[in-house]
Amino acid sequence: MLTQIGFLSADNPRQLMVRVRRMFSRIRMDRMEHNMMRGMLKDIQHKLGRSVEN
């Protein structure tokens, strides 16, 4: 999804993804925040025309 919206370069995704994973590992989301994030990402995928998998 990040490459599809132009945020992540397909040529060198590793560096950014390491930083994204590190950022999310520091964030301690509660269940409600986690569900909100999943809902937002699911809607983004839907708007981009991609199938959503659980």
OpenMM code with the backbone's topology and positions (N, CA, C; nanometers):
from openmm import Vec3, app, unit

residues = "MET LEU THR GLN ILE GLY PHE LEU SER ALA ASP ASN PRO ARG GLN LEU MET VAL ARG VAL ARG ARG MET PHE SER ARG ILE ARG MET ASP ARG MET GLU HIS ASN MET MET ARG GLY MET LEU LYS ASP ILE GLN HIS LYS LEU GLY ARG SER VAL GLU ASN".split()
positions = [
    Vec3(0.0823, -0.1181, 0.0000),
    Vec3(0.0000, 0.0000, 0.0000),
    Vec3(0.0870, 0.1250, 0.0000),
    Vec3(0.1971, 0.1263, 0.0744),
    Vec3(0.2812, 0.2455, 0.0803),
    Vec3(0.3471, 0.2765, -0.0533),
    Vec3(0.3799, 0.1739, -0.1303),
    Vec3(0.4339, 0.1986, -0.2642),
    Vec3(0.3252, 0.2485, -0.3576),
    Vec3(0.2053, 0.1984, -0.3404),
    Vec3(0.0944, 0.2378, -0.4272),
    Vec3(0.0584, 0.3858, -0.4098),
    Vec3(0.0728, 0.4385, -0.2895),
    Vec3(0.0410, 0.5795, -0.2675),
    Vec3(0.1623, 0.6692, -0.2873),
    Vec3(0.2785, 0.6105, -0.3228),
    Vec3(0.3977, 0.6895, -0.3518),
    Vec3(0.4810, 0.7271, -0.2317),
    Vec3(0.4533, 0.6684, -0.1165),
    Vec3(0.5278, 0.7017, 0.0046),
    Vec3(0.6555, 0.6202, 0.0165),
    Vec3(0.6518, 0.4980, -0.0305),
    Vec3(0.7635, 0.4053, -0.0179),
    Vec3(0.8208, 0.3766, -0.1555),
    Vec3(0.9518, 0.3889, -0.1686),
    Vec3(1.0192, 0.3600, -0.2947),
    Vec3(1.0365, 0.2095, -0.3098),
    Vec3(0.9941, 0.1573, -0.4223),
    Vec3(1.0087, 0.0138, -0.4479),
    Vec3(1.1557, -0.0233, -0.4673),
    Vec3(1.2393, 0.0748, -0.5023),
    Vec3(1.3818, 0.0498, -0.5244),
    Vec3(1.4571, 0.0192, -0.3961),
    Vec3(1.4198, 0.0837, -0.2846),
    Vec3(1.4906, 0.0630, -0.1586),
    Vec3(1.3934, 0.0714, -0.0412),
    Vec3(1.3035, -0.0264, -0.0288),
    Vec3(1.2031, -0.0191, 0.0769),
    Vec3(1.2571, -0.0537, 0.2152),
    Vec3(1.3675, -0.1251, 0.2231),
    Vec3(1.4170, -0.1772, 0.3499),
    Vec3(1.4429, -0.0681, 0.4533),
    Vec3(1.5129, 0.0377, 0.4152),
    Vec3(1.5502, 0.1429, 0.5108),
    Vec3(1.4267, 0.2065, 0.5749),
    Vec3(1.3310, 0.2432, 0.4933),
    Vec3(1.2108, 0.3071, 0.5471),
    Vec3(1.1312, 0.2102, 0.6331),
    Vec3(1.1181, 0.0861, 0.5893),
    Vec3(1.0384, -0.0101, 0.6647),
    Vec3(1.1014, -0.0406, 0.8009),
    Vec3(1.2335, -0.0416, 0.8087),
    Vec3(1.2998, -0.0605, 0.9379),
    Vec3(1.2608, 0.0531, 1.0316),
    Vec3(1.2616, 0.1745, 0.9801),
    Vec3(1.2256, 0.2905, 1.0633),
    Vec3(1.0785, 0.2907, 1.1014),
    Vec3(0.9934, 0.2503, 1.0090),
    Vec3(0.8489, 0.2434, 1.0392),
    Vec3(0.8235, 0.1392, 1.1479),
    Vec3(0.8866, 0.0218, 1.1350),
    Vec3(0.8701, -0.0822, 1.2378),
    Vec3(0.9204, -0.0341, 1.3733),
    Vec3(1.0339, 0.0348, 1.3738),
    Vec3(1.0900, 0.0873, 1.4993),
    Vec3(0.9941, 0.1880, 1.5626),
    Vec3(0.9367, 0.2753, 1.4797),
    Vec3(0.8427, 0.3750, 1.5297),
    Vec3(0.7207, 0.3068, 1.5928),
    Vec3(0.6637, 0.2077, 1.5229),
    Vec3(0.5458, 0.1407, 1.5758),
    Vec3(0.5773, 0.0554, 1.6979),
    Vec3(0.7000, 0.0089, 1.7101),
    Vec3(0.7346, -0.0688, 1.8296),
    Vec3(0.7430, 0.0205, 1.9531),
    Vec3(0.7727, 0.1496, 1.9335),
    Vec3(0.7767, 0.2429, 2.0463),
    Vec3(0.6376, 0.2903, 2.0871),
    Vec3(0.5460, 0.2897, 1.9920),
    Vec3(0.4094, 0.3343, 2.0208),
    Vec3(0.3368, 0.2214, 2.0939),
    Vec3(0.2831, 0.2507, 2.2065),
    Vec3(0.2071, 0.1516, 2.2822),
    Vec3(0.0587, 0.1840, 2.2680),
    Vec3(0.0000, 0.1314, 2.1616),
    Vec3(-0.1410, 0.1587, 2.1358),
    Vec3(-0.2281, 0.0675, 2.2204),
    Vec3(-0.3386, 0.1221, 2.2699),
    Vec3(-0.4348, 0.0369, 2.3380),
    Vec3(-0.5244, -0.0281, 2.2318),
    Vec3(-0.6154, -0.1132, 2.2749),
    Vec3(-0.6988, -0.1890, 2.1810),
    Vec3(-0.7807, -0.0962, 2.0916),
    Vec3(-0.8371, 0.0098, 2.1468),
    Vec3(-0.9189, 0.1028, 2.0679),
    Vec3(-0.8342, 0.1732, 1.9617),
    Vec3(-0.7139, 0.2177, 1.9983),
    Vec3(-0.6251, 0.2839, 1.9025),
    Vec3(-0.5816, 0.1865, 1.7926),
    Vec3(-0.5548, 0.0635, 1.8325),
    Vec3(-0.5175, -0.0394, 1.7360),
    Vec3(-0.6306, -0.0628, 1.6360),
    Vec3(-0.7525, -0.0723, 1.6854),
    Vec3(-0.8681, -0.0926, 1.5973),
    Vec3(-0.8908, 0.0275, 1.5057),
    Vec3(-0.8687, 0.1486, 1.5575),
    Vec3(-0.8810, 0.2683, 1.4742),
    Vec3(-0.7796, 0.2655, 1.3602),
    Vec3(-0.6553, 0.2313, 1.3913),
    Vec3(-0.5503, 0.2257, 1.2899),
    Vec3(-0.5842, 0.1209, 1.1838),
    Vec3(-0.6282, 0.0046, 1.2266),
    Vec3(-0.6666, -0.1004, 1.1308),
    Vec3(-0.7816, -0.0533, 1.0423),
    Vec3(-0.8783, 0.0149, 1.1017),
    Vec3(-0.9912, 0.0653, 1.0242),
    Vec3(-0.9491, 0.1688, 0.9217),
    Vec3(-0.8602, 0.2597, 0.9619),
    Vec3(-0.8119, 0.3618, 0.8681),
    Vec3(-0.7370, 0.2978, 0.7520),
    Vec3(-0.6477, 0.2042, 0.7830),
    Vec3(-0.5700, 0.1391, 0.6777),
    Vec3(-0.6579, 0.0546, 0.5861),
    Vec3(-0.7577, -0.0097, 0.6436),
    Vec3(-0.8514, -0.0889, 0.5646),
    Vec3(-0.9278, 0.0006, 0.4667),
    Vec3(-0.9719, 0.1172, 0.5149),
    Vec3(-1.0433, 0.2107, 0.4283),
    Vec3(-0.9529, 0.2664, 0.3189),
    Vec3(-0.8276, 0.2927, 0.3517),
    Vec3(-0.7322, 0.3409, 0.2508),
    Vec3(-0.7145, 0.2358, 0.1433),
    Vec3(-0.6955, 0.1107, 0.1834),
    Vec3(-0.6821, 0.0029, 0.0851),
    Vec3(-0.8064, -0.0067, -0.0023),
    Vec3(-0.9217, 0.0049, 0.0591),
    Vec3(-1.0478, -0.0029, -0.0154),
    Vec3(-1.0560, 0.1102, -0.1180),
    Vec3(-1.0222, 0.2321, -0.0768),
    Vec3(-1.0266, 0.3471, -0.1670),
    Vec3(-0.9269, 0.3325, -0.2808),
    Vec3(-0.8148, 0.2670, -0.2557),
    Vec3(-0.7140, 0.2461, -0.3598),
    Vec3(-0.7502, 0.1310, -0.4516),
    Vec3(-0.8579, 0.0583, -0.4193),
    Vec3(-0.9048, -0.0495, -0.5048),
    Vec3(-0.8337, -0.1816, -0.4812),
    Vec3(-0.7733, -0.1974, -0.3648),
    Vec3(-0.7043, -0.3232, -0.3335),
    Vec3(-0.7941, -0.4080, -0.2463),
    Vec3(-0.7792, -0.5379, -0.2599),
    Vec3(-0.8550, -0.6271, -0.1728),
    Vec3(-0.7973, -0.6197, -0.0319),
    Vec3(-0.8826, -0.6347, 0.0661),
    Vec3(-0.8421, -0.6259, 0.2058),
    Vec3(-0.8415, -0.7654, 0.2641),
    Vec3(-0.7292, -0.8030, 0.3252),
    Vec3(-0.7170, -0.9325, 0.3899),
    Vec3(-0.7075, -0.9125, 0.5392),
    Vec3(-0.7651, -1.0030, 0.6166),
    Vec3(-0.7548, -0.9945, 0.7638),
    Vec3(-0.6307, -1.0597, 0.8119),
] * unit.nanometer
topology = app.Topology()
chain = topology.addChain("A")
for resn in residues:
    res = topology.addResidue(resn, chain)
    for name in ("N", "CA", "C"):
        topology.addAtom(name, app.Element.getBySymbol(name[0]), res)
